[in-house]
Amino acid sequence: MRIGGFQFRPGLIPSLATLIVFPVLVSLGFWQLDRAEQREALQEAYETRDQRSPLDLNRDAPPERQALTRNARARGIYDVDRQLLVDNQMHQRQPGYHVLTPLRLDGRDAAVLVDRGWVPGGDDRGRLPDVAAPDEPRTLRGHVDQGPPTGIRLGGMADGESGWPLRVQYVDFDELEERLGYPLLPVVLRLDPDADHGFVREWGPVYREGYGPDRNYGYAVQWFALAAALMVIFVSVNLRRVRTDATD
């Protein structure tokens, strides 16, 4: 193809490679934009949760995904003998645990995991923190979500761990139901920061990968930039100036 004083003549292999890679890069960019929009929706739901009536976990059906971050209340008794410590949780660059305590719900054959907050891990991994909880009936308030972010799941939920409190790498509701012996609601109640018998609670939207929409937008820009760079390279490598011989 002649373009002014240049000839564009791409080879078969570079053309096929570009036709395959370019759409992939563009689709990855749009995927990151979609993820950013989902995180923005989660942020908005969290910020406007006080505008909706709270869920009553003693009677309401387990909330669907779109109801996550909604305010909720629950009445029951803590299962103080079987608590969970979610490992690898950071607060101000210090490693520690999130304490999840099952609350046996009044009038319902089920329990809900209550995230009572973050505790430091200490220097000795073999020594677990004291996470004692009251064992009398109580009414709790907070908001529901999926629980502490845990990133990529590698291995089992509690490989090599035994006893209580149980140190876990992530929350698997099905496996926990087997260990506890009673049904669990498929959500975590994050205890209100003003409630007693909790630990460090600086709540916000729970992004499973641990970051918000800004990073997704940054990733999208990178993928689109790579797609643009690929096209520039493809054109520049296959564009040749046409040589003309001067005649008298």
BELDA-V653470 format. One record per residue. N is the residue number from 1. RES is the residue in three letters. SS is DSSP state (H for helix, E for strand, L for the rest). NEAR is the number of other ideal C-beta (glycine too) atoms within 10 Angstrom. D_LAST is the distance of its C-alpha to the last C-alpha in Angstrom with 2 decimals. Layout:
BEGIN
N_RES_SS_NEAR_D_LAST, N_RES_SS_NEAR_D_LAST
END
This chain:
BEGIN
1_MET_L_9_28.20, 2_ARG_E_9_25.04, 3_ILE_E_10_25.79, 4_GLY_L_7_22.91, 5_GLY_L_9_20.56, 6_PHE_E_14_23.33, 7_GLN_E_14_24.85, 8_PHE_E_11_28.66, 9_ARG_L_10_30.01, 10_PRO_L_15_33.57, 11_GLY_L_10_35.51, 12_LEU_H_7_38.81, 13_ILE_H_8_41.13, 14_PRO_H_13_39.80, 15_SER_H_12_39.92, 16_LEU_H_11_43.49, 17_ALA_H_13_44.60, 18_THR_H_17_43.30, 19_LEU_H_10_44.90, 20_ILE_H_9_48.19, 21_VAL_H_14_48.27, 22_PHE_H_16_46.90, 23_PRO_H_11_49.74, 24_VAL_H_12_52.28, 25_LEU_H_18_51.23, 26_VAL_H_16_51.30, 27_SER_H_12_54.70, 28_LEU_H_17_56.10, 29_GLY_H_19_55.09, 30_PHE_H_12_56.89, 31_TRP_H_14_59.85, 32_GLN_H_21_60.23, 33_LEU_H_18_60.11, 34_ASP_H_12_62.89, 35_ARG_H_18_64.93, 36_ALA_H_19_64.56, 37_GLU_H_13_65.89, 38_GLN_H_13_68.84, 39_ARG_H_21_69.68, 40_GLU_H_16_69.47, 41_ALA_H_13_71.89, 42_LEU_H_21_74.21, 43_GLN_H_16_74.04, 44_GLU_H_12_74.91, 45_ALA_H_18_77.77, 46_TYR_H_17_79.17, 47_GLU_H_12_78.98, 48_THR_L_11_80.67, 49_ARG_H_17_83.30, 50_ASP_H_8_86.10, 51_GLN_H_7_85.45, 52_ARG_L_12_86.63, 53_SER_L_7_90.14, 54_PRO_L_17_90.73, 55_LEU_E_21_91.22, 56_ASP_E_11_94.71, 57_LEU_L_26_94.15, 58_ASN_L_17_97.79, 59_ARG_L_10_97.36, 60_ASP_L_14_93.74, 61_ALA_L_9_91.53, 62_PRO_L_15_89.11, 63_PRO_L_18_86.12, 64_GLU_L_9_82.86, 65_ARG_H_9_79.61, 66_GLN_H_10_78.88, 67_ALA_H_18_82.23, 68_LEU_L_19_81.45, 69_THR_L_24_81.85, 70_ARG_L_19_84.63, 71_ASN_E_16_87.83, 72_ALA_E_24_90.79, 73_ARG_E_16_94.40, 74_ALA_E_25_96.56, 75_ARG_E_16_100.24, 76_GLY_E_22_101.56, 77_ILE_E_17_102.44, 78_TYR_E_23_100.14, 79_ASP_E_19_100.24, 80_VAL_E_15_100.68, 81_ASP_E_10_101.09, 82_ARG_E_17_97.70, 83_GLN_E_21_94.86, 84_LEU_E_26_91.20, 85_LEU_E_22_89.00, 86_VAL_E_24_85.29, 87_ASP_E_19_83.60, 88_ASN_E_15_80.46, 89_GLN_E_21_80.77, 90_MET_E_12_79.39, 91_HIS_E_15_80.74, 92_GLN_L_9_79.33, 93_ARG_L_5_77.72, 94_GLN_E_11_81.08, 95_PRO_E_13_81.69, 96_GLY_E_22_84.65, 97_TYR_E_25_85.91, 98_HIS_E_27_86.39, 99_VAL_E_25_90.00, 100_LEU_E_25_90.51, 101_THR_E_25_94.14, 102_PRO_E_24_95.23, 103_LEU_E_23_97.29, 104_ARG_E_17_99.71, 105_LEU_E_20_99.64, 106_ASP_L_13_102.90, 107_GLY_L_9_103.53, 108_ARG_L_17_100.59, 109_ASP_L_8_100.33, 110_ALA_L_18_97.16, 111_ALA_E_25_95.91, 112_VAL_E_26_92.91, 113_LEU_E_25_91.26, 114_VAL_E_26_91.57, 115_ASP_E_27_88.98, 116_ARG_E_25_91.17, 117_GLY_E_23_88.34, 118_TRP_E_22_86.84, 119_VAL_E_19_88.79, 120_PRO_E_15_87.54, 121_GLY_L_20_87.48, 122_GLY_L_13_88.85, 123_ASP_L_6_88.17, 124_ASP_L_7_90.31, 125_ARG_L_10_88.82, 126_GLY_L_5_92.14, 127_ARG_L_9_93.95, 128_LEU_L_18_93.33, 129_PRO_L_15_93.88, 130_ASP_L_7_97.04, 131_VAL_L_19_96.21, 132_ALA_L_11_99.75, 133_ALA_L_19_100.13, 134_PRO_L_11_103.22, 135_ASP_L_11_104.97, 136_GLU_L_6_106.59, 137_PRO_L_11_105.33, 138_ARG_E_16_102.71, 139_THR_E_11_100.29, 140_LEU_E_22_96.69, 141_ARG_E_14_93.78, 142_GLY_E_26_90.09, 143_HIS_E_23_86.96, 144_VAL_E_26_85.77, 145_ASP_E_25_82.54, 146_GLN_L_16_81.38, 147_GLY_L_21_82.69, 148_PRO_L_22_81.12, 149_PRO_L_19_77.45, 150_THR_L_21_77.20, 151_GLY_L_11_73.53, 152_ILE_L_7_72.75, 153_ARG_L_10_75.87, 154_LEU_L_9_76.17, 155_GLY_L_9_79.33, 156_GLY_L_13_82.59, 157_MET_L_19_84.04, 158_ALA_L_19_86.68, 159_ASP_L_9_86.00, 160_GLY_L_7_88.62, 161_GLU_L_15_90.51, 162_SER_L_7_94.10, 163_GLY_L_8_96.86, 164_TRP_L_15_96.79, 165_PRO_L_20_95.01, 166_LEU_E_19_92.25, 167_ARG_E_19_88.94, 168_VAL_E_24_86.08, 169_GLN_L_18_82.30, 170_TYR_L_20_81.88, 171_VAL_L_21_84.05, 172_ASP_L_15_84.55, 173_PHE_H_14_87.04, 174_ASP_H_9_87.98, 175_GLU_H_14_88.75, 176_LEU_H_21_90.63, 177_GLU_H_15_92.80, 178_GLU_H_8_93.87, 179_ARG_H_14_94.64, 180_LEU_H_17_96.51, 181_GLY_L_7_98.33, 182_TYR_L_13_97.75, 183_PRO_L_14_94.95, 184_LEU_E_18_92.38, 185_LEU_E_22_90.52, 186_PRO_E_17_86.77, 187_VAL_E_24_86.13, 188_VAL_E_25_87.01, 189_LEU_E_26_88.97, 190_ARG_E_26_87.67, 191_LEU_E_24_90.74, 192_ASP_L_16_90.78, 193_PRO_L_12_90.17, 194_ASP_L_9_93.51, 195_ALA_L_16_95.55, 196_ASP_L_8_97.77, 197_HIS_L_16_97.73, 198_GLY_L_21_93.95, 199_PHE_L_18_91.52, 200_VAL_E_17_88.19, 201_ARG_L_17_86.73, 202_GLU_L_9_83.49, 203_TRP_L_16_82.41, 204_GLY_L_13_79.11, 205_PRO_L_19_77.14, 206_VAL_L_18_76.97, 207_TYR_L_18_73.41, 208_ARG_L_12_73.72, 209_GLU_L_13_70.75, 210_GLY_L_12_72.10, 211_TYR_L_13_69.42, 212_GLY_L_16_68.77, 213_PRO_H_20_65.97, 214_ASP_H_11_63.89, 215_ARG_H_16_62.95, 216_ASN_H_22_62.01, 217_TYR_H_17_59.63, 218_GLY_H_12_58.13, 219_TYR_H_18_57.71, 220_ALA_H_19_56.09, 221_VAL_H_13_53.49, 222_GLN_H_14_52.76, 223_TRP_H_19_52.31, 224_PHE_H_17_50.01, 225_ALA_H_12_47.99, 226_LEU_H_17_47.64, 227_ALA_H_19_46.50, 228_ALA_H_13_43.85, 229_ALA_H_11_42.73, 230_LEU_H_16_42.51, 231_MET_H_13_40.17, 232_VAL_H_10_37.95, 233_ILE_H_12_37.80, 234_PHE_H_18_37.21, 235_VAL_H_14_34.25, 236_SER_H_8_32.68, 237_VAL_H_11_33.09, 238_ASN_L_17_31.54, 239_LEU_E_14_28.60, 240_ARG_E_10_25.24, 241_ARG_E_9_21.97, 242_VAL_L_10_19.30, 243_ARG_L_7_16.41, 244_THR_L_7_12.95, 245_ASP_L_4_10.08, 246_ALA_L_4_6.89, 247_THR_L_4_3.78, 248_ASP_L_2_0.00
END
